Amino acid sequence: MLIDSHAHGDPDALDGDPRAYVDACRERGIEVIVLIKPLERCLRAVHRFGDFIIPVTRIDMDTAGPQQARDCIQAGCRGIKFIRLSPTWPSIGASFSALPCPRI
C-alpha cells in the first residue's frame, strides 16, 4: 500500500467529483493521504473524501494547551503536528508529554 504521507493543497479547492479523484489516486496505487491542515479543514476533507484522508491537525504551541490537543483527537484527527511560531519556545513542554496517543 502506498500512502502519500505529506499532502499539500486545499481539498476545498478541488473542482469536480471527489470520488473520481480518490479513484484516480487509488488506480495509481495511492490508497490514502495524510493531510496536515488546521482542524476545520481536516474535518471538511474527511467529510468530502471519506477514508481516503488521514487527518493530522496542526497546533500552535505558542497558544495551545493540552485540552486543544485532546479536542482535536476527539474531533477525529488521527495525529497532531506541533508547530512553533515563537523562536523563544524551547520544547514541546511537559504539559504535552502526558497526552495519550491513540493507536491507528
NORDAZI-V60677 format. One record per pair of residues at least 12 apart in sequence whose C-alpha atoms are under 7 Angstrom apart, sorted by the first residue. I is the first residue (numbers start at 1). J is the second residue. Records with the same first field share a line. If there is no record, write none. Layout:
I = J, J
This chain:
1 = 29, 30, 31
2 = 29, 30, 31
3 = 30, 31, 32, 33
4 = 30, 32, 33, 34
5 = 33, 34
6 = 34, 35, 36
7 = 33, 34, 35, 36
11 = 45
18 = 48, 49
19 = 49
22 = 52
31 = 52
32 = 52, 53, 54
33 = 52, 53, 54
34 = 53, 54, 55, 56
35 = 53, 54, 55, 56
36 = 55, 56, 57, 58
37 = 56, 57, 58
38 = 57, 58
39 = 57, 72
42 = 55, 57
54 = 78
55 = 77, 78, 79
56 = 77, 78, 79, 80, 81
57 = 77, 79, 80, 81
58 = 80, 81, 82, 83
59 = 80, 81, 82, 83
60 = 82, 83, 84, 85
61 = 82, 83, 84
62 = 84, 85, 86
66 = 95, 96
78 = 104
